[in-house]
């Protein structure tokens, strides 16, 4: 019986995530409510809250699903995104991949921001505490520190990653335009690393 309940819970989770993803493809983020997601998934609203805690929790879990593939590529994929390349090349590759991920998931990122802004509770989790951000920041700051041990790698990493949430960059990503941002990231990174030898 317990195995059946676990299987049902896993099916419900996937149905909820698929419904949220589909709704975000077709509607502005502010129109994708827990009620609409639950109805599209064929579950009760309470099931969504029980599994994800809140609308923000649902959106963050969906983003986590998308980000896991990038994380896996960073940890064990081929270079330059994965291990084996110089820090400069890995950082250029990672920021390009992060920009592409943002472009593919523009409405989802906007939904996360909207959900965080409209939460009724005052116990909002800062972006810096999000596991995705923690991994990204650790990776970016580690690569910077490896190539430029003389700079404040943690602060520069926050500045680079914060760009993904700034207007007009975020609006470009929502429109699916990431090549320009990737090229600008590459210029910044190459300038930063070039200074080490200059």
N, C-alpha and C positions, 0 to 999 in steps of 0.2 A: 504493500500500500504506500509506504514511504517513497519507494522508487517511482511509483506512478505520480505521486504529488510532485516530486522533483522534476519529472519529465514534463508535467503540465506547467510548472513554474517556468521551466526553460522555454517551452513553446510560447507561453504568454509574453515572456521577456522579448523574444525575437519578434513576435507579432506587434508588440508595442513599438519597438525600435523601427521596424519596417514601416509602420503606419506614420510615425513621426517623420521619418525620412521622406516618405511620399508626399505628405502634407506640406513639408517645407519646400519641396520642389515646385509645388503648385500654388502656394499661398504666401503672402508676406508673413514674416515671423510673428508679428503681433496678433495674427489671426489663427495661429496654431495653439490652441488651448489644450489643457489636459482633457477636457470634456470631448473635444473633437478627436484627439488621439485615441482616447478610450473607445469611442464609438467606431472609429475606423478599424481598430484592432479587434473589435468584438468582445471587449472586456468591460468590466465596471470601472468607474472612475476611481473607486477605492483600491482596485488592483494596481493601478498606475502609481498612486500615492504610496501604497504598501511597498512596491518594488523599488521605486526611485526617490521617494521622499517628498519631491516637489517637482514643479515644471523645470526649475533650474537643474535639479538632479537628473531628470530625464534627458535634457539637452546636453549636459556634461557627459553623461554615459554614452550618448550617441557619438559625441565628439571623440570620446576615449576610444570607441570602436574604430573610428577612422584613423586616429593617431597611432594606434598599436602597430599598424603596418609600417609606418615610418620609423617608429622606435625599433622594430625588429630589423629593418634595413640598416639602421645606424649601428646596431649591436653586432649583427652577424652577416650583413649583406656585403655585396662586392664594393670595392673602392670605386670612386672616391667617397661615396656616401658612407660606406662601411669602413671597417679597419683596413689599414695598409697604405693609405695615402698620407701626404704631408698635412699638417693641421690647416694650413691655408686652403688647400684644395678641398679638404673635408668640410670646412666651414662654408665655403662658397656653395658646395653641393647641398649642404643641409639647409641653408637659408633659401636656396632656390626651391628645394622640395617643400619647405614650410610655406613658401609663397604659393606654390601650386596647390598644396592642401587647402590653404585659405581660399583660393579661387574656386576650387571644386565644392567648397562647403561654405560659401559666402552667407547664404541664408541661415545656416546652422549657427555660424559664429555670431551673426546679428541676433538670432534668437537667444543665444546664451547671454549676450549683453542686455537684451530687452528683459529677459527673465530676472537677471540680477538687479536691474534698476527697479522693476516693479514688484519685487518681493515685499511682503508685508512684515516680515520679521527683520529685526535689527541685527541679527546674527549672520550678516552676509560674509561669506568666505572670500578673502581677498584673492585676486587672480594669482598672486605669488604662491598661494598655498595649494593651488590646483596641481594634482600629480602630473598632468601633461606639461604644465609650465615648469614645474620643478625639474623634470627630466630634460626638457629643452634647454633650460637655463644652465643646468649642470653641464650638459654637453657643449653648449656654445662657450661658456666661460672656461671650460677645460681646454678647448681647442685654442682659445685666445691666449690663455696662460702658457700653453705649450710653446706657442710661437712668439709671444711677447710677454715674458715673465716680468717685465719692467712696468707694465700698465695695470690699471684697476680692471681686471678681466670681468669680475662680477658686475660692476657698474656698466661697463660697455655692453655686456650681454643683455642686461635689462633694457638698455637703450635700443639695441637692435631688435629685440623681440617685441618691445613696446610699439615699434613702428607698425606692426601688423594690425594693431587696434586703432590706429590714428586715422582720422579723416584728413585728406582725401584718399589715403592709401586703402583704408578699409572699403571705401566705395568702389575703388578700382578692382579690388579682389572680389567683391560681390558681383561685379560685372564680368568676372572671369578673366581679368587682365592681370597676369602675374609676371610675364616675361620682362616688362620694364622694371618692376621692383626687383626681380632676380638680378638683372644687369646692374642696377644701382647698388644692391647689396655686394655684388662681386667687386665693384669699383671701390667701395668703402673698405672691404676686407683686404683687397690687394694693397690699397694705400696704407692701411694699418700695418700690415706685415712688411711692406717695403721700407717703412720707417725704421724698422729694426736693423736693417743693414745700411741705412743711409745716414 
